[in-house]
Amino acid sequence: MKKTTEEAIDKYEFRTVHEDEAEIAAAIEAACFPAKEACTLPVMKQRVRLAPDLFMVAIEKQTGKMVGFINAIATDETNLRDEFFTDTSLHDPQGRFLMILSVAVLPEHRLQGLAREMMRELMRRQAGSGRLAAVLTCLPSKVKLYKKMGFTDRGLSESAWGGEKWHEMTCVLPR
């Protein structure tokens, strides 16, 4: 049974990442993605250092442990390409588009609305930033989930990250 939004908000804190949490985020990523898709620790450390304001985490209030996160970089490009996953120099703090690189929730904390609440909080914090939209890629089985979060399916992506076929999804950011 799915938990309500209020229960997720009561049970978890949603905040930006702290610089010393890169290793925890990398471990969560490794638990959530196949090795060929997961972010490496050195790249995760760079993402945390370069764009902490675009790195939303879910912390279980009772234990103080990170159980999920969403991270992104900014750019003026409108499509998510494979290089964004590994080349943090492509991050432009003034970029008008968010490229969401990871949405990860530990398996034992899924179906509680965490991904939705982290996404909502990230989008809320970006409102009025001058950024226009968020872009992500997902497997076909996740398209419906992201549509519920306000994303539009743009069809198959040019990205072949990890050897997969991805759908590219976009969401206009609130002004």
Phi, psi and chi 1 to 4 in degrees:
 res  aa     phi    psi   chi1   chi2   chi3   chi4
   1 MET       -  134.8 -178.7  166.3  122.2      -
   2 LYS   -76.5  141.6  -70.3 -173.0  179.4 -176.6
   3 LYS   -81.1  154.6  -57.1  -82.3 -176.5  177.0
   4 THR   -81.3  163.3   66.4      -      -      -
   5 THR   -56.8  -42.8  -61.5      -      -      -
   6 GLU   -61.6  -40.1  -66.2   78.8   23.1      -
   7 GLU   -64.2  -41.1  -72.6  172.9  -44.7      -
   8 ALA   -62.3  -43.8      -      -      -      -
   9 ILE   -65.4  -38.4  -69.3  170.0      -      -
  10 ASP   -69.1  -34.7  -72.1  -15.8      -      -
  11 LYS   -87.6  -23.8 -169.4  173.8  177.2 -178.0
  12 TYR  -127.4  149.8  -60.1   94.0      -      -
  13 GLU  -102.6  136.6  172.0 -169.1    2.6      -
  14 PHE  -114.0  120.7  -56.9   98.5      -      -
  15 ARG  -152.4  173.0   61.5  164.7  171.4   77.4
  16 THR   -77.8  157.2   54.8      -      -      -
  17 VAL   -67.7  151.3   71.0      -      -      -
  18 HIS   -99.2  150.3  -64.1  158.1      -      -
  19 GLU   -57.9  -31.2 -166.5  164.5  -21.5      -
  20 ASP   -84.4    9.4   63.4  -12.4      -      -
  21 GLU  -103.9    8.6  -66.4  175.8  -38.5      -
  22 ALA   -61.3  -41.0      -      -      -      -
  23 GLU   -65.1  -39.0  -73.0 -174.8   27.7      -
  24 ILE   -65.2  -44.3  -61.6  164.8      -      -
  25 ALA   -61.7  -42.1      -      -      -      -
  26 ALA   -62.9  -37.6      -      -      -      -
  27 ALA   -67.2  -40.4      -      -      -      -
  28 ILE   -64.4  -43.6  -69.2  171.8      -      -
  29 GLU   -57.8  -44.9  176.5  109.0  -10.6      -
  30 ALA   -63.4  -31.6      -      -      -      -
  31 ALA   -77.4  -20.7      -      -      -      -
  32 CYS  -103.9  -19.2  -65.9      -      -      -
  33 PHE  -128.2  149.9  -68.9   95.2      -      -
  34 PRO   -59.6  152.5  -19.4   28.8      -      -
  35 ALA   -54.1  -36.3      -      -      -      -
  36 LYS   -71.6  -13.2   62.6 -174.2  178.2  178.7
  37 GLU  -108.7  -22.8  -63.2  170.6   18.7      -
  38 ALA   -71.6  145.1      -      -      -      -
  39 CYS   -71.1  138.6 -178.4      -      -      -
  40 THR   -78.1  159.4   64.6      -      -      -
  41 LEU   -59.8  -44.8  178.2   57.3      -      -
  42 PRO   -59.9  -40.8  -24.7   33.9      -      -
  43 VAL   -69.7  -39.8  173.2      -      -      -
  44 MET   -60.1  -42.4 -171.2   67.8   75.1      -
  45 LYS   -60.0  -40.1  -74.9 -178.8  177.2 -178.3
  46 GLN   -66.7  -42.0  -69.8  173.5   -5.2      -
  47 ARG   -60.5  -44.9  -70.1  179.6 -170.9  176.7
  48 VAL   -62.0  -42.4  168.3      -      -      -
  49 ARG   -70.9  -42.0 -174.5  175.9   48.0   78.6
  50 LEU   -82.8  -32.2  -68.8  173.2      -      -
  51 ALA  -139.9   55.8      -      -      -      -
  52 PRO   -63.0  -27.5   23.4  -32.7      -      -
  53 ASP   -71.9  -12.1   58.3  -39.5      -      -
  54 LEU  -110.8   22.8  -56.6  178.5      -      -
  55 PHE  -129.4   95.3 -156.3  123.5      -      -
  56 MET   -95.0  130.9 -176.2   64.5   45.6      -
  57 VAL  -118.9  155.0  -60.4      -      -      -
  58 ALA  -110.7  122.6      -      -      -      -
  59 ILE  -113.2  124.9  -55.7  -64.4      -      -
  60 GLU   -70.0  119.8 -173.1  175.9   40.5      -
  61 LYS   -61.4  -39.7  -70.9  178.9 -179.6  177.9
  62 GLN   -65.2  -38.4 -174.6  175.2   -2.4      -
  63 THR  -105.6  -19.0   64.0      -      -      -
  64 GLY    76.4   11.8      -      -      -      -
  65 LYS   -96.1  142.1  -67.9 -177.1  179.6  178.5
  66 MET   -71.6  130.6 -176.9 -170.6  -55.3      -
  67 VAL  -121.5   -5.0  -61.1      -      -      -
  68 GLY  -173.6  168.2      -      -      -      -
  69 PHE  -163.8  162.4   67.0   87.0      -      -
  70 ILE  -128.9  132.5  -65.4  174.9      -      -
  71 ASN  -132.8  150.7   75.0  -49.6      -      -
  72 ALA  -146.3  165.0      -      -      -      -
  73 ILE  -124.7  165.8   62.1  170.3      -      -
  74 ALA  -111.0  149.8      -      -      -      -
  75 THR  -159.9  168.5  179.8      -      -      -
  76 ASP   -96.1    0.0  -82.2  -26.6      -      -
  77 GLU   -77.0  153.1  -65.0 -176.0   43.1      -
  78 THR  -106.0   -8.2   58.4      -      -      -
  79 ASN  -122.1  144.7  -65.4   89.3      -      -
  80 LEU   -83.7  120.6 -161.6  151.2      -      -
  81 ARG  -114.6  158.9   56.2 -174.6  171.2  106.7
  82 ASP   -56.0  -34.7  -68.9  -14.3      -      -
  83 GLU   -61.3  -25.5  -68.2   80.3    6.4      -
  84 PHE   -61.6  -28.5  -72.1  130.1      -      -
  85 PHE   -71.4  -24.4  -68.7  103.4      -      -
  86 THR  -121.9  -18.9   57.1      -      -      -
  87 ASP  -111.5   93.1 -173.7   -7.2      -      -
  88 THR   -70.9  -13.0   55.2      -      -      -
  89 SER   -67.5  -12.2   72.9      -      -      -
  90 LEU   -78.6   -9.0  -63.2  171.9      -      -
  91 HIS   -69.6  127.0  171.3   61.8      -      -
  92 ASP  -119.4  106.9  174.1    1.1      -      -
  93 PRO   -53.3  -24.1  -23.4   32.5      -      -
  94 GLN   -95.0    2.4  -55.4  -53.9  -47.6      -
  95 GLY   -57.4  145.3      -      -      -      -
  96 ARG   -89.9   -6.7  -65.1  174.6  -62.6  148.4
  97 PHE  -127.2  136.7  -63.6   88.7      -      -
  98 LEU   -91.2  130.5  -66.6 -179.1      -      -
  99 MET  -105.4  106.1  -64.0  -65.4  146.2      -
 100 ILE   -79.8  118.0  -63.5  176.8      -      -
 101 LEU   -97.1  -28.3  -56.2  174.1      -      -
 102 SER  -148.6  136.8  -63.3      -      -      -
 103 VAL  -128.1  108.0  178.0      -      -      -
 104 ALA  -132.4  129.5      -      -      -      -
 105 VAL  -134.1  127.7  175.2      -      -      -
 106 LEU   -54.7  141.0  -71.7  172.0      -      -
 107 PRO   -51.4  -39.5  -27.1   34.6      -      -
 108 GLU   -73.2   -5.8   61.5  -88.7   22.9      -
 109 HIS  -115.1    9.6  -67.1  -86.0      -      -
 110 ARG   -78.2  167.9  -68.5 -179.1 -175.5  157.8
 111 LEU    64.0   29.2  -60.5  176.6      -      -
 112 GLN  -120.9    4.9  -61.2 -177.4   54.6      -
 113 GLY    84.4   13.9      -      -      -      -
 114 LEU   -65.5  -47.5  -69.5  178.8      -      -
 115 ALA   -60.2  -44.4      -      -      -      -
 116 ARG   -61.8  -44.3  179.4 -175.2   61.5 -116.7
 117 GLU   -69.9  -38.4  -69.8  -53.5  -47.6      -
 118 MET   -64.2  -42.0  -74.0 -173.7  -65.3      -
 119 MET   -63.9  -44.4 -170.0   70.2   73.0      -
 120 ARG   -59.3  -43.7 -175.0  177.2  -68.0  155.8
 121 GLU   -67.6  -42.5 -176.6   64.4   14.2      -
 122 LEU   -60.0  -46.0  178.0   62.7      -      -
 123 MET   -65.2  -40.0  -60.1  -61.8 -168.2      -
 124 ARG   -61.0  -43.2 -174.5 -170.5   68.3   73.2
 125 ARG   -69.3  -23.5  -70.1 -179.0 -176.5 -154.6
 126 GLN   -88.4  -11.4  -68.2  -57.1  -55.2      -
 127 ALA   -56.7  134.0      -      -      -      -
 128 GLY    76.3    6.3      -      -      -      -
 129 SER   -82.2   -8.6   69.0      -      -      -
 130 GLY    92.0   -8.6      -      -      -      -
 131 ARG   -76.5  145.6  -65.2 -155.9  169.6   98.0
 132 LEU   -96.9  -39.9  -56.5  175.3      -      -
 133 ALA  -157.6  162.8      -      -      -      -
 134 ALA  -112.3  143.0      -      -      -      -
 135 VAL  -127.6  138.7  180.0      -      -      -
 136 LEU  -145.7  163.8   60.0   79.3      -      -
 137 THR  -117.1  148.3   55.3      -      -      -
 138 CYS  -148.9  161.1   68.3      -      -      -
 139 LEU   -69.8  154.1  -65.2  170.9      -      -
 140 PRO   -52.3  -33.2  -27.2   34.6      -      -
 141 SER   -68.2  -14.5   62.7      -      -      -
 142 LYS  -103.7   -2.9  -59.9  -68.1 -174.9 -173.4
 143 VAL   -56.7  -46.1  167.9      -      -      -
 144 LYS   -60.1  -41.3 -173.1  176.5  178.1 -178.6
 145 LEU   -58.4  -48.5  169.4   73.9      -      -
 146 TYR   -71.8  -29.4  -70.3  109.0      -      -
 147 LYS   -62.4  -38.6  -78.8 -175.9  172.8 -177.7
 148 LYS   -64.1  -23.1  -73.1 -179.1 -178.8  177.9
 149 MET   -89.9    2.1  -69.4 -176.1 -159.3      -
 150 GLY   100.6    6.0      -      -      -      -
 151 PHE   -85.5  152.2  -76.3   79.5      -      -
 152 THR  -110.0  135.6  -59.1      -      -      -
 153 ASP   -79.8  119.9 -174.5    4.7      -      -
 154 ARG   -94.8    8.4  -67.9  170.2   34.7  179.9
 155 GLY    91.3 -166.7      -      -      -      -
 156 LEU   -64.3  136.7  -73.1  177.9      -      -
 157 SER   -85.0  156.9  172.8      -      -      -
 158 GLU   -75.1  -16.8  -68.3 -178.7   20.1      -
 159 SER   -65.3  137.7  171.9      -      -      -
 160 ALA  -124.9   27.7      -      -      -      -
 161 TRP   -50.4  130.1 -177.8 -110.1      -      -
 162 GLY    68.2   12.3      -      -      -      -
 163 GLY    78.0   17.8      -      -      -      -
 164 GLU  -102.4  163.2  -64.3  -75.1   -8.8      -
 165 LYS  -101.2  121.9  -71.3 -171.0  178.0 -176.2
 166 TRP  -114.6  153.2  -56.2   96.9      -      -
 167 HIS   -96.8  139.5  -82.7 -112.1      -      -
 168 GLU   -96.3  129.3 -171.7  162.5  -81.8      -
 169 MET  -120.5  145.6  -49.2  -77.8  -65.1      -
 170 THR  -135.7  150.1 -173.5      -      -      -
 171 CYS  -140.5  124.9 -179.5      -      -      -
 172 VAL   -69.0  131.9  174.5      -      -      -
 173 LEU   -80.0  146.3  -67.9  171.2      -      -
 174 PRO   -63.8  146.7    8.9  -10.4      -      -
 175 ARG   -91.5      -  -65.4  -85.9  173.3 -174.7
